[in-house]
C-alpha cells in the first residue's frame, strides 16, 4: 500500500496531494524527495504563487513508513532524520506561501510537515498527535522546535511525551491551526494561499517604491 504524491495546478496555486490505497499516506523516503523537488520547483517558477499540501479524507499523513524505520541503523537513522529536516526546512523557508489543508489524522512526521507550512486549515474531523512517545521514539523532523513555538512549551511537551491527541477545536484554541472549515478545506486553503501571496507581493512592491 505504497503512498503517492500527485501534483496539479489550480489557477496559479500548486496542489500537492498525498495519497495511499488505504487512505493513510505515509512519508516514505521517496515521497519526501518528491515533496522537496516540488517545493524547489515552486520557488523557481513565476507561474505559481504558492502551494497547498493535503492528503486524503482519512488522513493528511500518518508519519514515516514503519517498515523503513524498523530497518534503520544508528547511521541510517541519522540520515533519515536529516532527510526529513531538509524537507520541512525547505517548506518552512519557501519564498512562496505553502498552506496545509488537513482532513482526518495528522500524525508524527505528517504533523511535522504541517507545522513547517506557513498556515494550517483543517476540517472539523482533523486529529493531531505525535504518537512516537508511546513507541519509545521522538520526532526528528523539526516538530520539537516548531510545536512549542505555536502552542507553548508545556502543551508541546505533553503532546510529544504522552502522545496526547488534539481534536480540531483544541488545535484551534491552542493556535496550532488558523481555521476550521467544512468539506471545502482544500478550496479554503487554496484561497488562503492566494491571499497570502497577494499580500507578500503588495509588501514587496511597496518596499521597492
C-alpha positions in Angstrom: 0.0 0.0 0.0 2.6 2.5 -1.1 2.0 6.2 -0.8 2.0 8.6 -3.7 2.3 12.3 -4.3 0.2 13.9 -7.1 0.8 17.5 -8.3 -1.7 19.7 -10.1 -2.2 23.4 -10.7 -5.3 25.4 -9.8 -5.2 29.0 -11.1 -1.6 29.6 -10.2 -1.5 27.5 -7.0 0.3 24.2 -6.8 -1.8 21.5 -5.2 0.3 18.6 -3.7 -1.8 15.7 -2.6 -0.5 12.8 -0.5 -2.4 9.6 -1.4 -2.4 5.9 -0.4 -4.6 2.9 -1.3 -5.7 2.6 2.4 -6.3 6.3 2.8 -3.4 6.8 5.2 -0.5 8.4 3.4 3.0 7.7 4.8 6.0 9.8 4.3 8.3 7.3 2.8 11.8 8.5 1.8 10.8 8.7 -1.9 7.8 10.8 -1.0 10.0 13.2 1.0 12.2 13.5 -2.1 9.3 14.3 -4.3 7.9 16.9 -1.9 11.3 18.6 -1.8 11.6 18.6 -5.6 8.1 20.2 -5.9 9.0 22.9 -3.3 12.1 23.7 -5.3 10.0 23.9 -8.5 7.6 26.2 -6.7 10.4 28.6 -5.8 11.8 28.6 -9.3 8.7 29.5 -11.4 6.8 32.7 -11.9 3.7 30.8 -12.9 3.0 29.6 -9.3 2.1 32.0 -6.5 2.2 29.3 -3.7 1.2 25.8 -2.8 -1.2 23.7 -0.8 -0.3 20.4 0.7 -3.1 18.0 1.5 -3.9 14.3 2.0 -6.9 12.1 1.7 -10.2 12.4 3.5 -9.0 10.0 6.2 -5.6 11.5 6.8 -3.2 14.3 5.9 -0.3 11.9 6.7 0.3 9.5 9.4 4.1 9.8 9.7 7.0 7.8 8.4 6.8 4.3 7.0 7.2 1.9 9.9 8.9 -0.7 7.7 11.6 1.9 6.8 12.0 2.8 10.5 12.4 -0.8 11.5 15.4 -1.3 9.2 17.3 1.8 10.3 20.8 1.5 11.8 22.2 4.3 14.0 23.9 5.8 11.0 21.0 5.5 8.6 18.6 6.8 11.3 20.7 10.0 11.4 20.5 10.4 7.7 16.7 9.6 7.8 16.3 12.4 10.4 18.4 14.8 8.2 16.3 14.0 5.2 13.1 14.8 7.0 14.6 18.0 8.4 15.7 19.0 4.9 12.2 18.7 3.5 10.5 20.5 6.4 13.1 23.3 6.3 12.6 23.7 2.5 8.8 24.1 3.2 9.3 26.5 6.1 11.8 28.6 4.1 9.9 28.7 0.9 9.8 32.2 -0.5 6.2 31.5 -1.6 3.4 30.6 0.9 2.7 26.9 1.5 -0.6 26.1 3.3 -1.6 22.7 4.8 -5.2 21.5 4.2 -5.8 18.9 6.8 -8.5 16.3 7.0 -8.6 13.3 9.3 -5.4 12.2 11.0 -2.3 14.4 11.1 0.3 12.4 13.0 4.0 12.2 13.6 6.0 13.2 10.6 2.8 14.3 9.0 2.3 16.8 11.8 5.9 17.9 11.4 5.2 18.6 7.7 2.1 20.5 8.5 4.0 22.6 11.2 6.5 23.6 8.6 3.8 25.1 6.4 3.0 28.8 6.7 -0.6 28.2 7.7 -2.8 25.3 8.5 -6.5 24.9 7.6 -8.4 21.9 9.0 -11.7 20.1 8.7 -13.7 19.5 11.9 -12.7 15.8 12.0 -9.0 16.6 12.0 -6.9 14.9 14.7 -3.3 16.0 15.6 -0.7 13.9 17.6 2.9 12.9 17.9 2.5 9.3 19.0 6.2 8.4 18.9 6.5 8.7 22.6 4.4 5.5 23.1 6.9 3.7 20.7 9.9 5.0 22.6 10.9 7.4 19.8 10.6 11.1 19.3 10.2 13.1 16.1 13.4 14.2 14.4 11.9 16.4 11.6 11.7 19.7 13.4 8.5 19.2 15.4 10.3 19.5 18.7 11.1 23.1 17.8 8.1 24.3 15.8 5.4 22.8 18.0 6.4 24.7 21.2 6.6 28.0 19.2 3.0 27.5 18.1 1.2 26.1 21.2 3.6 26.8 24.1 6.3 24.6 25.7 4.1 22.8 28.3 1.5 21.8 25.8 4.1 20.7 23.3 5.9 18.6 25.9 2.7 16.9 26.8 1.9 16.0 23.2 5.5 14.8 22.5 5.9 12.7 25.6 2.4 11.3 26.1 1.2 11.2 22.5 -1.9 13.1 23.5 -4.3 13.8 20.6 -5.8 17.2 19.8 -9.1 17.5 18.0 -9.7 20.4 15.6 -11.3 22.6 18.3 -8.4 22.2 20.7 -5.9 22.7 17.9 -7.6 26.0 17.0 -7.8 27.1 20.6 -4.1 26.3 21.1 -3.1 28.1 17.9 -1.9 25.0 16.0 -4.3 25.8 13.1 -5.8 29.0 11.8 -9.3 27.9 10.8 -11.8 25.1 10.9 -13.9 24.6 7.8 -16.3 22.0 6.5 -15.9 20.0 3.3 -14.2 22.9 1.5 -10.9 22.6 3.3 -8.8 22.3 0.2 -10.6 25.2 -1.6 -10.2 27.3 1.5 -6.5 26.5 1.7 -6.1 27.5 -1.9 -7.8 30.8 -1.3 -5.7 31.4 1.8 -2.5 30.7 -0.1 -3.6 33.1 -2.8 -4.4 35.8 -0.2 -1.0 35.4 1.5 0.8 35.6 -1.9 -1.0 38.8 -2.8 -0.1 40.4 0.5 3.6 39.4 0.1 3.6 40.9 -3.4 2.0 44.1 -2.2 4.6 44.4 0.6 7.4 43.8 -1.8 6.1 46.3 -4.3 5.7 49.0 -1.6 9.2 48.3 -0.4 10.6 48.9 -3.9 8.7 52.2 -4.3 
